[in-house]
Amino acid sequence: MTLFPVSDFLADSAALCDAVVRLRGSALVAELGRIASTVMASPYGQFLPAASTGAAKPAVPYPRDTPALLQEVSFDGHCFGHYSVAGRPLYNDADRRHLASLASLTAGVLQVHSLAQRSTHAYAQVEALLAQQTQILDQLHESVLTMDLTGYITSWNKGAERLFGYTSVEAVGRNILFLYDDEDTGFHDAFLEQGGRLMEVRRRKKSGEIFWASLSLSPLQDMDDKPIGLIAYLTDITERKLAEERLHHLAYYDPLTSLPNRTLLAKLVDQALSVAQRSKMLGCVLFIDLNRFKLINDTLGRRIGDELLRQVSLRFRQVLRDQDLVARLGGDEFAVGLFDIGQHFEASMVAQKLLASLVEPFLIEDHDLRVGASIGISVYPQDGQDAETLLRLADIAMYRAKQDSGGEAESVAFYSQDMNQGMQARMRLETGLRQALSEQQLLLHYQPKYALGSGRIIGAEALVRWHHPQHGMIPPAEFIPLAESTGLVVQVGEWVLEAACAQAQAWKLAGLPPIRLAVNVSAREFTAALPARVAATLARYGLEAAWLELEITESTLMHNIERVIAIMDRITALGVALSLDDFGTGYSSLSYLKRFPIDTLKIDRSFTTGIPTDASDCAIASTIISIAQQLHHKVIAEGVETAEQLAFLKSSGCDEVQGYLFSRPLPAREFERALRENWGV
C-alpha cells in the first residue's frame, strides 16, 4: 500500500481548489489530470470530462495491459467526468479509496463553483434589471417615491427631484412630513394603510413654494405580500386648481359686490336647511328689492348705480351676523338666509335692521343718494323645504310688500298661502300635460347649429313644444319645470327621443346626409337603462349613431361619478356623441371633467348674454373655450343673438353656435328647407 503524507494531500487539495477557481477548458482538464497523477503517484493521470466519457469507458494514452484505475467524478447524481490513472505495477483497494476521495473532493468543488457562477450571473441580472427600472422611473415626468410604514422615504426618482427641488440624497431617509404644507393634517399610520387612494393635496417645495399635487398611493409589499410601505405618485396640478378656483369664483360669486350669486345661495341654503332639520331650528329667506334704484341708475348712469350696489352690499354685511348668508341675485335684488333662529319673528327684526342700514344717505361722487327696500320673507319648514321654493315664495311676498307700500316706502311682508292662488292653475296644467302625452299634442322644433369655420348647418337641437287644443302654444318655460317637478319629464324625454329619431329616419329616406340631432336628457332619465333604450330606438328606425347626440346637464354628472361614467361609456360605445349642457352653471370638478367621455362643451346662454360688454361673462366664456381646447373637446355657445357676440366667440376659438342671430327653433319642414338652402341641395 502506498502512503500519502497528510501535508502533500492538503497541498494537492489546495491546488485542486485553485485550479477550479482560476482555470477553464483544456487548461483545467490538464491541471486536474496532473493533480490526479501526483496524488496517486502514477506516471499517467487524466481528467476526462463527461462529454468525453459518455456511457463507455474513455480511451487512455497507455497500453491496454497497463494496470489502471478509473473513477467517476460525480455529485448528487450529476457526473462531471472521470479520473484515470495508470503506470504503476499494482493498484490496491487503498489506492481505489484514495482516488475515490479525490474524485469526491473534485466533484464537491466543481459543484460549489457551478452554484457560485449561477448565483453571480443571477445577481448580475438582478442588478441590471434594477438599473433599467431606475432609468425608467427617472425618465417619468411623474414624481415617484416610496416610503416605509412610518413615513420615512426609501426611494426618490428624478421626477421627484424636479418637482420638489430636493435631490435623492437630501430626501431619502427623511420623514414625508417635511414636504407637507403647514395646513395639512398630520401623518397617520391609518392613512398609510389605505393605499390606492387618489387625492389632491398641498405640498411644499425646497424653495418654500406651496403647490397643489395629485397624489396616488399604492401599497408596497414584500415577497410574502405583507405591506412594508407605500408607493406615492405625485403630479403638479397647481395651474388646474387655479383655473378651477377662477371658474368657481366667476360662476358662483357676483363680480360687482363679491357676494354669492343666486346659484351659490341656493346650494348654501340647502346645506343650512339640512342642519336646521337635524337641530329642529327654523329658517327664513328674505328677498330684498331696492326702491328708487332704477331711477338713480337711469339718471346718473351705470357707474354710479354699480357703486351704490357695492355700498348697499357692504351695509347689509355689516348689520348681519357672520353665520347669516347674503347674496346678490341680480340687478337691485338681494337675498338673505337666516338659519340659527328660534322664532320666525326674529326674521322681521333682521329685516328692520336691513332697512335701517339704508336710512343714512350714500355719498357717491358728490351725489347724496337715498334708497329704500321692500322685503319679502318665507319661513322653513311651513312655507317650503328647499332653497328654490323658499326663494320663490319670498319673492312673491316681496311683491306683495311693494304693492302694499306703493313701491316707494320701506315695507316687509311674510308669505302666506293666499299669495299663491296660482296653485290650482298649476294642477290643471299638470293634468293637461298628461293628456298631451297621450293625445299627441307635443311636437318638436329644431334650432339649427352652425359651424363657425364653414358657416354650414351641422346639426340641430330638438326642442319640445306643447300645442294645447284650447290655449294654443304653451311656452316650455311653463311646462318643462312642471314636468321635472312631477316626474313627467321621463315620459316627455322618451317621447322626444322617439320623435327625433322618427324625423331623422324621414330625412334619411329623403336623401339628406346625417346631421346630429341633439336631444336633452334629464337627470331622471340618466339611468343604467338609458344606453339600451338609445340603442333600441336607433335600431328600430334604422339610424346610424351619427344622427344622434345626447345633451346632459352638468348637475346630472355630479352624483355617483363612477356610475355616471359607466353609463356614458356605454352610450359612446354605441357611437352616440355626448354634449355637456349648461357648462359653468354647476360645480363640476375639472379632475372629473377630464374623465367624462364627452364630445362637446356647451356655453350656457346666461354667459353668452353679457358678451362682449360684461367682463365676467367674457372671462367665463373664454375660460370654458380654453378648457375645451385643452381637453380636445368641441365647444358650442347657445343664445347667440348679436353680431358682437358672434365676433367675440369666433375670435376666442368657439367651434359652433346656435341662437336667434341665425335662426329661431323651426318646425321640421322649415328646418329641412333651411338645411337644403344652406347646403345648396
Helices and strands as residue ranges (DSSP letters): H 6-22, H 25-39, E 44-49, H 50-53, E 68-75, E 78-86, H 93-139, E 143-148, E 153-156, H 158-164, H 168-171, G 176-179, H 189-192, E 198-204, E 210-221, E 227-236, H 238-252, H 262-279, E 282-291, H 293-300, H 302-319, E 325-330, E 333-341, H 345-356, E 362-364, E 367-369, E 372-380, H 387-405, E 411-414, G 417-419, H 423-438, E 442-451, E 457-468, E 472-474, H 476-486, H 489-509, E 516-521, H 530-540, G 545-547, E 548-553, G 554-558, H 561-573, E 577-583, H 590-593, E 600-603, H 605-608, H 615-630, E 634-637, H 643-652, E 656-657, E 666-667, H 668-679
